[in-house]
Amino acid sequence: SGEVEVPRSVTAVLGQDVVLPCRYRAQEQEEVVQVTWLKRVPGGQSAKVAVLDRWHGEHVQEPYGGRVLRHAGAAALEDSGIVLRN
C-alpha cells in the first residue's frame, strides 16, 4: 500500500484560517476514491468531520458546515488537505 504524508505539527493562529495538509503517495495501480477526516474527542473516540468522495463530492458534518473546506487547488483525492476557517 501507499503512504500517507502529513506534517508532524501545524501551527494555527486564533481567528485565522489554517490548512491541514494530507497527501497520499499511491502505489502503482492504486486509486484514492474516498477520504474521511476525523476529530479525536475526549474519551478516545472519533467524530466524523468531513468525507471527500470521488463520485459523491464533499460532505461536511453539520457542526462544521461553513468552517471546513477542501483546500483550493487540490484536484485529485491524493491531495486531500482541508482548511479550517477562523
N, C-alpha and C positions, 0 to 999 in steps of 0.2 A: 504494500500500500504506500501511498504518498506521505507527505509530511506537512503538518500544519505549522505555519510561521506566524508567531505573534511576538510583539516586543515584550521584554521582561517586565517593563513598567511603562505607564503612561501618566503624564502629568496633566492635571486639569486645573483650570482657574475658575473659581466660583463666578457664575454669571456669564461665562463664555462657552462656546461650543467646544467639544473635544471629539477627536476622531479615535475610534478604537479599530486599529487595522487588524486584518486577518487574511492570510493568504495560504492557499493550499497548493503545494507543489505535487501535481498529479504524476503518477507513473504512466507509462505508455499504456494505452487502451483504457485508462480510467476517465470518467466524466463526472463532474460535480452536477447534481441535479437539485439538491436542496441543502440549505444551511440553516441551522437553528441557533439563535443567540439565547443564552440562559443567564439569569441573575441568581447568584447564591443568596439565599435568605437565611436568617437565623435558624438554628436547628439543623444546619447542614443540608437542607433541601434546596431545590432549584425552582425558579419561576420562569416560565417562558416569556421572553421579551419580544422577539421577532422571528419570523420564518421567511427566508428568501427562497423562492422556488422557481425553477426554470420555466415551468408551464403555467403555474398559478400566480406568479408575481410575488409581491411582498405583502405580508400580513403582520401588522404591529398590534400587540395586545392592547386592550383598551386603556389601562393605566399609563401607557407610554405613547399613546397616539399624539402626533404632532411634535413629539420630543425625540423620537428615534427615526432617523432617515438613513437610507442607503448612501454610502459615501459616493460623491459625484465622481464620474469617470470610471467607475467600476462596471465594466460591460459584462464580463463573464463572472460566474459564481466562484471561480477560483480566487477572485479578489472580492471578498465579502465583508469589507470593513463597513462599520456603521458610524454615524455621527450622533452624539447625544447633544441636543440643543439646550443651551442655558443651564 
